[in-house]
Amino acid sequence: MFPRLDAPLVLAHGLCGFRRLGFGPIALTDYFRALPSLMRAAGNTVVLPKVHPTGCIERRAAKLARDLERMLPDDQPFHVIGHSMGGLDARELLIQPRWRKRFLSLTCIATPHLGTTLADLGLHKLGVIHRAVTAVGWDAGGFQAITRDQAARFHDCHPLPNDLPCFSIPADPPEQDVLFWLKPWYRILMETDGPNDGLVPAQSAAAFGTILPAWPIDHLRQMNWYTGRLGHSRLSRQVLSHYIHLLHHLANLSQSRPAEPVEVVPELEEAVLGQPLVTQPLTV
């Protein structure tokens, strides 16, 4: 189902994320649930860095760089898919010349390039807790980084490269498809920012690079969480289909062909979804 890319694929996790959960050699799940295994089965080299779950962007990006140095040969170019804050970590690396030359592409999925109102509200309501954990030495700078003011400053200081394919994928699920415990935040953002995925406004997620069609999937299900049995539930098939289309898009770039729009392939649609895939272009 997945195409084989001619370069490694780095999957960068978001805020409060992880590489894998398990005990010793026993893995229970990945941040991108089951997706790395499926991509590897197609012959891809998939790299899963592990950065500080709540740290500031600079700290997370520094750890991302160390992991890439350890996991990939020197000067090996690669594609990056960053989910949520993982896209900001990758953007921090992009301003460093020695890393910039190794990027083949950057795709940001639901990345809060302009922040999220929820971070502002959270720090206002829970500021005491944030200050307390910071006082005992825990780095919670990631939450501050995605407030609207700080994110806007970061965005201005990290311009879009002129010579690198960069893409952003916003998300705009219908409310009935949003996880029940994300719905309160979804409704708040609908009032303050408009379309969103339960955590990140679509307009914020679409603020960097070329905008690809919006995914009708909430923020947690974009990692294939809470989608039911892999490949059997409607939501799981939908998530798989979007990632398959994304890798086909990257494969076109790798073959030095002009980037083609992500579109439904009828044979793939039948094999994976068993029903039409609905994608929604975003107007911003």
Backbone bond lengths (Angstrom), bond angles and torsions (degrees), N, CA, C in turn:
res aa  C-N    CA-C-N  psi(-1)  N-CA   C-N-CA  omega(-1)  CA-C   N-CA-C  phi
1 M - - - 1.463 - - 1.520 111.46 -
2 F 1.351 116.56 -45.52 1.461 119.31 178.45 1.524 109.64 -82.05
3 P 1.338 117.90 142.01 1.458 119.51 173.01 1.527 109.81 -76.23
4 R 1.309 115.69 163.88 1.458 121.09 176.67 1.522 109.00 -98.17
5 L 1.324 116.93 120.97 1.459 121.71 177.21 1.521 109.33 -83.74
6 D 1.326 116.51 157.12 1.455 119.60 -179.53 1.530 112.13 -94.39
7 A 1.320 116.99 12.23 1.458 121.92 176.60 1.530 108.22 -146.98
8 P 1.331 117.24 157.21 1.468 119.81 179.01 1.520 112.24 -59.85
9 L 1.326 114.47 153.77 1.459 122.66 177.99 1.512 108.73 -116.67
10 V 1.317 116.97 121.78 1.460 123.10 178.78 1.521 108.25 -98.51
11 L 1.340 116.91 124.88 1.459 122.24 176.39 1.531 107.78 -106.72
12 A 1.319 116.70 110.18 1.465 122.41 -175.37 1.526 110.12 -99.93
13 H 1.323 116.24 122.67 1.466 120.48 -176.39 1.520 112.36 -80.36
14 G 1.318 114.77 165.34 1.446 121.42 -175.52 1.521 114.50 -96.17
15 L 1.318 115.04 -165.67 1.460 122.49 179.95 1.526 110.16 -62.04
16 C 1.330 115.62 137.54 1.472 122.48 -176.57 1.528 111.63 64.13
17 G 1.325 116.59 22.51 1.448 120.94 -176.71 1.517 113.27 -92.16
18 F 1.328 114.79 -175.93 1.459 123.07 -176.12 1.523 107.72 -159.60
19 R 1.325 116.20 166.74 1.458 119.87 175.12 1.519 110.37 -85.73
20 R 1.319 116.65 -48.31 1.462 122.13 179.55 1.517 108.49 -154.55
21 L 1.318 115.39 155.97 1.454 121.76 172.72 1.525 107.92 -115.81
22 G 1.344 116.19 134.02 1.451 118.96 179.92 1.507 111.56 174.04
23 F 1.312 114.61 -171.51 1.456 122.02 -179.44 1.522 108.09 -125.93
24 G 1.350 116.24 109.11 1.445 119.48 -178.63 1.521 110.49 59.08
25 P 1.336 117.18 -127.13 1.471 119.89 -178.78 1.527 113.69 -77.35
26 I 1.341 116.99 -7.05 1.465 120.73 -176.84 1.528 109.22 -91.53
27 A 1.319 115.71 112.89 1.465 121.12 179.50 1.516 110.16 -95.99
28 L 1.318 116.39 127.91 1.460 120.66 177.40 1.529 111.44 -87.87
29 T 1.317 115.96 -40.49 1.459 119.31 178.74 1.512 109.57 -166.35
30 D 1.327 115.81 165.47 1.459 124.13 173.26 1.526 108.78 -105.56
31 Y 1.326 115.31 164.40 1.462 119.21 172.74 1.531 109.33 -59.10
32 F 1.339 115.74 -47.37 1.462 121.09 174.25 1.533 106.65 -91.66
33 R 1.305 117.32 83.18 1.457 122.60 -166.77 1.528 112.69 -52.77
34 A 1.340 115.01 117.04 1.473 124.90 174.66 1.524 113.88 69.37
35 L 1.315 119.13 -16.77 1.455 120.89 -175.44 1.531 112.91 -64.96
36 P 1.359 119.60 -43.07 1.475 118.25 178.49 1.521 113.21 -58.52
37 S 1.327 117.28 -39.79 1.470 119.92 -179.85 1.520 111.43 -63.42
38 L 1.331 116.61 -40.43 1.457 120.03 179.18 1.528 111.16 -67.85
39 M 1.314 116.81 -38.27 1.465 119.95 178.16 1.525 110.74 -67.01
40 R 1.328 116.76 -40.46 1.471 120.15 178.07 1.517 111.55 -66.63
41 A 1.314 116.99 -35.08 1.466 120.25 178.78 1.520 111.61 -61.91
42 A 1.330 116.80 -23.95 1.463 121.42 177.42 1.524 112.07 -86.71
43 G 1.340 116.84 3.88 1.455 121.18 178.27 1.505 115.29 96.48
44 N 1.323 117.82 8.34 1.465 120.83 -179.68 1.518 111.92 -83.77
45 T 1.332 115.48 146.73 1.460 121.76 168.03 1.520 107.19 -89.23
46 V 1.323 116.50 114.87 1.463 121.60 -176.88 1.521 108.84 -114.79
47 V 1.312 116.03 124.16 1.459 122.89 -177.39 1.520 108.63 -107.77
48 L 1.336 115.88 129.35 1.465 121.56 -178.28 1.527 109.87 -118.57
49 P 1.320 117.54 91.28 1.468 119.83 177.59 1.530 110.65 -69.46
50 K 1.319 114.78 161.72 1.464 120.92 175.57 1.520 107.93 -130.55
51 V 1.325 116.22 113.70 1.459 120.59 -179.15 1.527 109.61 -114.26
52 H 1.327 115.98 172.87 1.463 120.55 -179.00 1.528 109.18 -58.33
53 P 1.325 118.76 130.85 1.468 119.85 -173.74 1.518 114.96 -64.93
54 T 1.349 116.75 -32.97 1.466 118.90 -175.98 1.523 113.14 -127.09
55 G 1.326 117.28 8.92 1.455 120.84 -174.92 1.520 113.26 -69.70
56 C 1.334 114.55 170.09 1.458 120.38 176.73 1.524 109.28 -68.58
57 I 1.322 116.51 164.31 1.460 121.04 -175.69 1.529 110.61 -60.88
58 E 1.326 117.37 -41.56 1.465 119.72 -177.33 1.528 110.88 -62.28
59 R 1.319 117.46 -41.56 1.464 120.69 178.83 1.522 110.90 -67.32
60 R 1.307 116.63 -43.74 1.465 120.29 -179.60 1.533 110.27 -64.55
61 A 1.327 117.22 -42.28 1.458 120.21 -179.27 1.526 111.55 -66.36
62 A 1.322 116.75 -36.45 1.468 119.53 177.71 1.521 110.90 -63.64
63 K 1.336 117.45 -40.31 1.458 120.45 177.10 1.524 110.80 -69.67
64 L 1.313 117.41 -37.12 1.458 120.87 175.49 1.527 110.09 -58.17
65 A 1.325 116.71 -43.77 1.461 120.73 178.86 1.523 111.34 -62.48
66 R 1.324 117.37 -42.89 1.469 119.80 179.68 1.525 110.97 -64.05
67 D 1.322 116.50 -40.42 1.463 119.43 179.30 1.526 111.17 -65.26
68 L 1.323 117.10 -40.22 1.460 119.81 179.35 1.525 111.23 -66.54
69 E 1.327 116.62 -38.20 1.458 119.86 176.51 1.521 111.50 -61.91
70 R 1.329 115.88 -36.64 1.465 120.78 -178.04 1.527 112.39 -79.10
71 M 1.324 116.87 -33.85 1.459 120.69 -171.41 1.526 114.37 -93.86
72 L 1.327 117.15 -19.61 1.455 120.55 -176.75 1.527 110.53 -123.62
73 P 1.325 117.48 147.66 1.473 119.97 176.46 1.522 110.92 -62.26
74 D 1.332 115.14 155.70 1.463 120.07 177.66 1.522 110.74 -56.64
75 D 1.321 114.59 135.10 1.463 122.55 176.40 1.528 114.33 68.30
76 Q 1.336 119.02 8.38 1.461 121.33 176.43 1.533 109.25 -70.57
77 P 1.329 118.49 119.95 1.462 119.46 176.88 1.522 111.04 -75.12
78 F 1.322 116.89 160.69 1.459 120.76 -175.06 1.518 110.65 -157.69
79 H 1.325 114.81 159.53 1.459 123.00 169.58 1.528 108.11 -96.13
80 V 1.322 116.51 149.55 1.463 121.43 175.97 1.522 109.62 -124.37
81 I 1.329 115.23 130.56 1.459 121.93 166.91 1.522 106.22 -114.29
82 G 1.307 117.08 116.50 1.456 121.42 -179.87 1.518 110.32 -110.93
83 H 1.325 115.37 124.41 1.458 118.95 176.33 1.516 109.19 -93.81
84 S 1.320 116.79 130.86 1.454 122.63 175.78 1.536 109.85 56.50
85 M 1.337 117.75 -123.80 1.465 120.03 -177.08 1.523 112.50 -66.64
86 G 1.330 117.23 -18.12 1.457 119.57 175.36 1.515 112.46 -57.95
87 G 1.330 117.36 -29.77 1.453 120.84 175.85 1.521 112.14 -68.54
88 L 1.326 117.42 -35.17 1.466 121.05 177.37 1.522 110.74 -70.12
89 D 1.337 116.98 -38.88 1.469 120.18 176.49 1.527 110.17 -58.61
90 A 1.325 116.22 -43.51 1.470 120.50 -179.91 1.523 110.80 -66.39
91 R 1.317 117.31 -38.16 1.466 119.64 177.88 1.518 111.27 -63.30
92 E 1.329 117.19 -33.91 1.468 120.30 176.51 1.525 110.37 -63.41
93 L 1.338 117.30 -39.82 1.468 119.73 177.34 1.529 111.58 -66.73
94 L 1.314 116.27 -32.74 1.462 120.13 -175.32 1.528 113.48 -62.40
95 I 1.321 118.18 -24.40 1.461 118.97 -179.59 1.525 111.53 -82.42
96 Q 1.337 117.71 -3.14 1.457 121.93 178.59 1.534 108.18 -98.20
97 P 1.319 119.02 117.07 1.471 121.67 -172.71 1.520 114.40 -54.01
98 R 1.311 118.37 -38.17 1.465 118.89 -176.05 1.523 111.81 -69.51
99 W 1.344 116.81 -25.31 1.457 119.82 175.60 1.518 111.29 -90.41
100 R 1.316 116.82 -35.03 1.468 120.20 -179.48 1.525 111.33 -54.40
101 K 1.337 117.21 -41.01 1.467 119.66 -175.18 1.525 112.59 -70.23
102 R 1.345 117.18 -12.66 1.462 119.14 -179.09 1.532 112.86 -96.78
103 F 1.307 117.72 -14.94 1.469 121.13 177.95 1.524 109.71 -71.60
104 L 1.320 116.71 129.62 1.457 121.65 169.45 1.523 111.26 -93.99
105 S 1.317 116.02 -30.85 1.460 121.54 177.13 1.520 107.85 -166.85
106 L 1.322 115.19 160.41 1.465 122.30 172.44 1.517 108.16 -133.23
107 T 1.315 116.03 124.51 1.462 121.89 175.25 1.516 108.37 -119.20
108 C 1.319 116.18 123.60 1.464 122.16 -178.92 1.527 109.15 -107.89
109 I 1.318 115.91 121.60 1.462 121.13 178.93 1.522 108.74 -103.66
110 A 1.320 116.83 117.65 1.473 122.48 177.72 1.523 111.59 50.78
111 T 1.317 115.93 44.06 1.469 121.40 178.96 1.532 109.29 -88.38
112 P 1.330 118.42 130.31 1.473 120.52 -178.69 1.527 111.87 -80.12
113 H 1.326 116.27 71.15 1.467 120.42 -177.22 1.524 111.69 -59.41
114 L 1.324 116.34 -32.79 1.475 120.67 178.21 1.520 111.00 -110.56
115 G 1.327 116.70 19.48 1.456 121.22 178.24 1.516 112.76 81.35
116 T 1.314 114.40 -175.30 1.457 121.02 177.10 1.522 109.10 -140.98
117 T 1.298 115.68 137.94 1.460 121.24 178.48 1.524 111.34 -56.88
118 L 1.320 117.08 -29.72 1.465 119.75 -179.23 1.523 112.05 -62.14
119 A 1.339 117.04 -33.86 1.464 119.26 177.79 1.519 110.60 -66.76
120 D 1.331 116.53 -41.17 1.467 119.68 176.88 1.523 110.79 -62.01
121 L 1.321 116.72 -45.74 1.459 120.42 -179.70 1.528 111.10 -65.32
122 G 1.334 115.95 -40.98 1.457 119.53 -178.67 1.510 112.38 -64.12
123 L 1.331 117.29 -44.14 1.462 119.67 -179.65 1.520 111.31 -69.98
124 H 1.330 116.25 -29.40 1.466 118.92 176.39 1.530 110.88 -69.57
125 K 1.332 116.06 -44.33 1.466 120.26 -177.49 1.525 112.54 -78.06
126 L 1.343 115.87 -34.81 1.472 120.28 -173.28 1.520 111.37 -116.29
127 G 1.318 115.89 27.28 1.462 120.13 -177.88 1.516 113.18 -58.31
128 V 1.316 116.81 -34.62 1.476 120.35 -179.67 1.523 109.92 -63.57
129 I 1.327 116.68 -43.11 1.465 120.63 179.71 1.526 110.19 -65.80
130 H 1.330 116.53 -42.22 1.463 120.51 179.20 1.520 110.49 -60.48
131 R 1.328 117.21 -44.39 1.459 120.03 179.94 1.522 111.37 -67.39
132 A 1.333 116.83 -33.46 1.463 120.22 -179.06 1.530 111.21 -67.83
133 V 1.333 117.02 -46.31 1.472 118.97 -178.80 1.526 110.24 -68.33
134 T 1.326 116.71 -33.29 1.460 119.84 176.81 1.525 110.56 -67.11
135 A 1.333 116.04 -37.22 1.468 120.49 -178.69 1.518 112.55 -64.88
136 V 1.321 117.71 -29.63 1.467 120.10 -179.51 1.526 111.59 -91.28
137 G 1.326 117.13 7.54 1.448 120.38 172.46 1.510 116.11 100.50
138 W 1.328 118.53 1.00 1.461 120.16 179.58 1.528 109.14 -83.94
139 D 1.300 116.45 129.05 1.457 121.41 -179.11 1.527 109.55 -80.67
140 A 1.320 116.27 108.71 1.465 121.55 176.94 1.528 110.10 -114.98
141 G 1.336 115.48 27.83 1.457 120.27 -176.43 1.514 114.15 -65.90
142 G 1.327 117.00 -17.78 1.454 119.26 179.61 1.515 112.92 -63.65
143 F 1.335 116.39 -34.92 1.467 119.42 179.18 1.529 110.71 -68.39
144 Q 1.327 116.33 -38.52 1.454 120.15 177.80 1.531 110.84 -67.34
145 A 1.330 115.93 -34.45 1.466 120.75 -175.48 1.521 112.86 -65.77
146 I 1.327 117.49 -24.33 1.465 119.09 -177.49 1.530 112.46 -103.48
147 T 1.353 116.48 13.09 1.460 117.80 166.25 1.524 108.00 -68.43
148 R 1.298 117.10 159.08 1.454 119.52 -172.22 1.521 112.73 -63.76
149 D 1.326 117.84 -41.72 1.465 119.83 -178.06 1.519 111.53 -66.35
150 Q 1.340 116.66 -48.63 1.462 118.91 -177.92 1.518 111.43 -67.06
151 A 1.323 116.87 -39.42 1.455 119.47 179.21 1.529 110.96 -63.85
152 A 1.321 117.16 -38.66 1.463 120.23 178.94 1.521 111.01 -64.15
153 R 1.340 116.86 -39.49 1.464 119.58 177.46 1.529 110.91 -65.75
154 F 1.327 116.18 -42.75 1.462 119.90 177.70 1.525 110.04 -60.64
155 H 1.309 116.38 -43.96 1.468 121.97 -178.51 1.526 110.49 -59.45
156 D 1.314 116.98 -42.88 1.463 120.90 -179.03 1.524 111.93 -67.94
157 C 1.319 116.28 -31.67 1.474 120.91 -177.25 1.525 112.86 -87.16
158 H 1.320 117.45 -5.22 1.460 121.93 -178.34 1.526 108.68 -128.25
159 P 1.334 116.19 74.51 1.469 119.50 -174.49 1.526 112.29 -68.69
160 L 1.301 114.71 161.22 1.454 122.03 177.92 1.523 109.95 -67.91
161 P 1.343 118.66 126.40 1.475 120.00 176.20 1.523 110.67 -64.18
162 N 1.316 116.06 142.64 1.460 119.84 -178.03 1.518 113.05 -77.63
163 D 1.333 116.76 -22.78 1.464 120.13 -170.02 1.527 113.08 -119.27
164 L 1.331 117.21 22.11 1.456 120.38 -179.45 1.526 109.52 -130.19
165 P 1.333 117.85 131.17 1.464 118.98 175.17 1.530 110.82 -66.70
166 C 1.308 116.54 116.15 1.461 122.63 177.94 1.526 108.55 -125.05
167 F 1.321 115.93 134.39 1.454 121.46 -175.27 1.519 110.15 -132.34
168 S 1.302 115.23 148.37 1.454 121.33 173.77 1.524 109.48 -125.83
169 I 1.321 114.69 136.88 1.456 121.36 177.91 1.527 108.14 -117.90
170 P 1.318 118.16 104.35 1.467 120.23 173.14 1.523 109.47 -78.42
171 A 1.303 116.28 173.22 1.466 120.79 177.76 1.515 109.66 -136.45
172 D 1.327 114.40 142.56 1.465 120.95 -176.75 1.526 109.13 -148.15
173 P 1.337 117.70 71.68 1.462 119.69 -178.93 1.524 111.88 -75.93
174 P 1.325 116.86 152.89 1.469 118.61 170.37 1.521 109.32 -68.67
175 E 1.320 116.64 149.84 1.465 119.59 -173.91 1.522 112.26 -57.31
176 Q 1.324 118.23 -34.30 1.468 119.48 -177.55 1.522 112.30 -66.92
177 D 1.334 117.51 -17.22 1.455 120.85 179.50 1.520 112.93 -100.68
178 V 1.323 117.85 7.68 1.458 121.82 178.52 1.529 108.95 -91.00
179 L 1.322 116.74 135.37 1.457 120.91 177.21 1.527 110.41 -50.70
180 F 1.324 116.08 141.17 1.462 119.34 -171.92 1.520 112.25 -59.39
181 W 1.347 117.54 -34.46 1.469 117.09 -177.32 1.528 112.75 -87.52
182 L 1.338 116.93 -2.59 1.464 120.38 169.12 1.531 111.58 -93.80
183 K 1.329 116.53 -13.97 1.464 119.18 -174.41 1.530 113.90 -60.63
184 P 1.346 120.28 -39.58 1.469 117.46 177.30 1.528 112.63 -58.64
185 W 1.357 116.86 -40.62 1.471 120.06 179.74 1.530 110.26 -72.03
186 Y 1.310 115.80 -35.34 1.467 120.68 176.53 1.534 110.15 -59.20
187 R 1.333 115.92 -44.75 1.461 119.77 -178.44 1.524 111.79 -68.72
188 I 1.325 116.62 -37.65 1.470 119.65 176.68 1.524 110.16 -61.21
189 L 1.331 116.31 -47.28 1.465 119.84 -179.04 1.519 112.04 -66.92
190 M 1.328 117.40 -32.45 1.457 118.83 176.16 1.526 110.52 -61.61
191 E 1.327 116.20 -35.84 1.469 120.64 178.89 1.526 111.75 -72.66
192 T 1.346 117.50 -38.66 1.468 120.92 -172.67 1.523 113.43 -94.06
193 D 1.339 117.29 -34.14 1.463 120.61 -170.95 1.515 114.32 -128.89
194 G 1.312 117.85 -13.33 1.459 119.57 -177.08 1.520 112.06 91.08
195 P 1.333 118.91 -150.38 1.462 122.21 -175.03 1.528 112.32 -51.46
196 N 1.330 115.60 140.90 1.466 120.98 -176.02 1.516 108.93 -161.64
197 D 1.334 116.38 175.21 1.463 120.89 -179.26 1.525 113.09 -111.08
198 G 1.332 115.95 15.47 1.453 120.69 -177.92 1.511 112.91 102.73
199 L 1.345 117.69 -18.89 1.462 121.86 177.59 1.528 112.67 -137.81
200 V 1.321 117.20 -34.48 1.476 120.76 -174.23 1.528 109.67 -122.90
201 P 1.331 117.90 126.60 1.466 120.16 175.99 1.525 110.88 -63.06
202 A 1.323 116.23 141.54 1.458 120.70 -179.92 1.523 111.49 -61.57
203 Q 1.317 117.23 -37.15 1.461 119.92 -179.44 1.525 110.86 -64.47
204 S 1.326 117.64 -39.02 1.458 121.59 176.72 1.527 110.66 -65.34
205 A 1.325 116.76 -42.03 1.464 121.33 -178.51 1.516 112.63 -69.87
206 A 1.326 117.73 -16.36 1.470 121.75 -176.76 1.523 112.80 -102.44
207 A 1.327 117.62 14.92 1.463 120.62 -169.58 1.525 114.38 -90.56
208 F 1.341 118.73 3.81 1.467 119.99 -174.31 1.526 110.02 -135.86
209 G 1.304 116.51 124.65 1.459 120.22 174.28 1.516 113.21 74.49
210 T 1.324 114.59 -159.64 1.462 122.18 179.50 1.520 109.74 -80.83
211 I 1.320 116.31 129.95 1.451 120.50 -178.51 1.520 109.58 -84.54
212 L 1.320 116.54 122.62 1.456 121.77 172.81 1.530 109.06 -91.69
213 P 1.316 118.32 163.65 1.470 119.95 -177.60 1.530 112.20 -54.55
214 A 1.318 114.87 139.72 1.463 120.89 -178.72 1.520 110.71 -65.47
215 W 1.319 115.93 142.07 1.458 121.83 175.30 1.526 109.73 -88.65
216 P 1.316 119.17 133.13 1.470 121.17 177.42 1.526 111.19 -86.26
217 I 1.339 115.66 53.14 1.467 121.96 -172.09 1.519 108.18 -136.16
218 D 1.332 118.09 136.13 1.460 119.90 -178.95 1.528 111.36 -72.73
219 H 1.334 116.05 173.24 1.455 121.84 -168.38 1.530 112.99 -62.24
220 L 1.304 118.14 -41.37 1.466 120.20 -177.57 1.523 111.90 -78.64
221 R 1.304 116.62 -34.72 1.467 118.65 179.17 1.526 112.22 -72.72
222 Q 1.317 117.48 -15.25 1.464 119.71 173.26 1.532 111.25 -63.23
223 M 1.332 117.91 -20.92 1.468 122.26 175.93 1.524 110.72 -94.56
224 N 1.333 116.48 8.15 1.465 123.60 -178.32 1.526 112.11 71.17
225 W 1.312 117.12 24.02 1.464 121.81 174.62 1.531 109.01 -89.43
226 Y 1.321 115.14 149.20 1.471 122.23 175.86 1.535 111.66 56.81
227 T 1.321 116.11 36.02 1.467 119.61 179.90 1.521 112.33 -111.60
228 G 1.322 117.54 3.94 1.457 119.82 179.33 1.517 112.07 84.93
229 R 1.316 115.78 -167.28 1.462 121.63 -177.46 1.521 110.62 -61.94
230 L 1.334 114.52 131.65 1.457 120.52 -173.63 1.523 111.66 -55.44
231 G 1.339 115.55 123.86 1.447 121.23 175.37 1.516 115.45 78.56
232 H 1.337 117.15 -2.41 1.466 119.43 -176.29 1.527 112.40 -108.27
233 S 1.326 117.51 -38.74 1.458 118.68 179.92 1.523 110.03 -80.53
234 R 1.310 115.65 158.71 1.469 120.28 178.31 1.520 111.32 -57.72
235 L 1.342 117.13 -45.91 1.455 120.03 -177.49 1.518 111.72 -66.03
236 S 1.324 117.43 -40.48 1.458 120.14 179.38 1.526 111.06 -63.42
237 R 1.314 116.71 -43.67 1.468 119.93 178.36 1.524 110.65 -63.60
238 Q 1.311 115.77 -36.45 1.458 119.84 179.46 1.527 110.78 -65.29
239 V 1.324 117.22 -46.16 1.463 120.81 179.18 1.529 110.46 -61.33
240 L 1.329 116.73 -47.53 1.458 120.61 179.43 1.523 111.28 -57.48
241 S 1.308 116.22 -43.51 1.454 119.95 -178.46 1.520 111.81 -61.83
242 H 1.328 117.49 -41.35 1.462 120.09 -179.95 1.526 111.24 -65.67
243 Y 1.325 118.07 -40.59 1.463 119.35 178.09 1.525 111.56 -68.88
244 I 1.307 117.54 -36.19 1.466 120.58 177.03 1.531 110.01 -62.42
245 H 1.322 116.74 -46.19 1.464 120.03 177.84 1.522 110.97 -61.47
246 L 1.333 117.15 -39.31 1.456 120.46 -179.99 1.524 110.97 -63.21
247 L 1.326 117.66 -43.67 1.465 119.32 179.41 1.529 111.94 -68.21
248 H 1.322 117.79 -33.05 1.462 119.05 172.82 1.527 110.29 -62.14
249 H 1.307 116.32 -39.66 1.462 121.76 177.42 1.527 110.13 -60.39
250 L 1.332 117.58 -45.08 1.461 121.30 179.46 1.526 111.09 -68.67
251 A 1.318 117.38 -34.85 1.460 120.55 177.97 1.527 110.50 -62.24
252 N 1.321 117.31 -37.65 1.465 120.26 176.61 1.525 111.03 -62.23
253 L 1.340 116.53 -39.68 1.459 120.03 177.75 1.521 110.53 -64.57
254 S 1.323 116.91 -43.08 1.451 121.55 -177.30 1.518 112.28 -63.77
255 Q 1.328 116.28 -27.68 1.458 120.66 -179.19 1.524 111.72 -90.34
256 S 1.361 114.47 14.76 1.470 121.12 175.27 1.522 112.49 60.91
257 R 1.328 115.86 29.08 1.457 119.77 173.48 1.522 108.61 -100.68
258 P 1.314 117.51 154.93 1.466 118.73 176.43 1.520 110.51 -57.52
259 A 1.315 115.69 142.81 1.460 119.70 -179.89 1.514 110.24 -60.75
260 E 1.324 115.92 129.61 1.448 121.37 178.59 1.515 108.97 -100.60
261 P 1.333 118.38 148.61 1.464 119.13 178.24 1.516 111.01 -64.64
262 V 1.321 115.62 147.77 1.449 120.20 175.10 1.520 107.89 -71.50
263 E 1.299 117.12 121.75 1.449 120.51 -177.46 1.518 109.64 -140.92
264 V 1.299 116.09 165.78 1.459 121.39 -178.79 1.520 109.76 -75.64
265 V 1.325 116.65 126.30 1.460 122.22 172.47 1.518 106.54 -95.01
266 P 1.340 119.51 117.88 1.463 120.55 -172.61 1.519 113.87 -53.79
267 E 1.346 118.07 -44.69 1.456 119.54 -178.20 1.525 110.80 -64.87
268 L 1.346 115.46 -39.44 1.459 119.98 179.50 1.517 110.58 -68.37
269 E 1.303 115.42 -39.92 1.458 120.73 178.92 1.530 110.51 -58.61
270 E 1.321 116.26 -43.63 1.451 119.95 -178.61 1.513 111.12 -68.99
271 A 1.351 116.57 -39.74 1.465 120.22 -175.77 1.515 112.30 -72.55
272 V 1.333 116.79 -36.69 1.463 119.80 -173.14 1.514 112.21 -98.00
273 L 1.313 115.83 -45.53 1.460 118.81 -173.03 1.521 113.08 -94.48
274 G 1.303 116.07 -40.11 1.447 119.04 -173.11 1.516 112.23 72.31
275 Q 1.348 116.67 7.56 1.456 120.98 179.27 1.519 107.71 -161.41
276 P 1.327 118.89 162.51 1.458 119.79 -177.83 1.518 111.64 -61.55
277 L 1.326 114.77 142.49 1.457 121.93 175.99 1.518 108.89 -92.63
278 V 1.310 116.61 129.67 1.457 120.89 -179.66 1.512 108.57 -101.16
279 T 1.318 117.98 117.05 1.452 121.96 172.34 1.511 107.70 -115.64
280 Q 1.315 116.27 148.36 1.456 119.90 -174.68 1.517 109.94 -123.92
281 P 1.337 118.35 111.58 1.463 118.81 174.10 1.526 109.01 -63.33
282 L 1.331 115.84 146.51 1.455 120.96 -175.40 1.514 109.88 -102.61
283 T 1.289 116.01 135.29 1.451 121.38 173.45 1.520 108.68 -105.97
284 V 1.327 116.01 121.84 1.460 119.74 179.89 1.524 109.15 -127.16
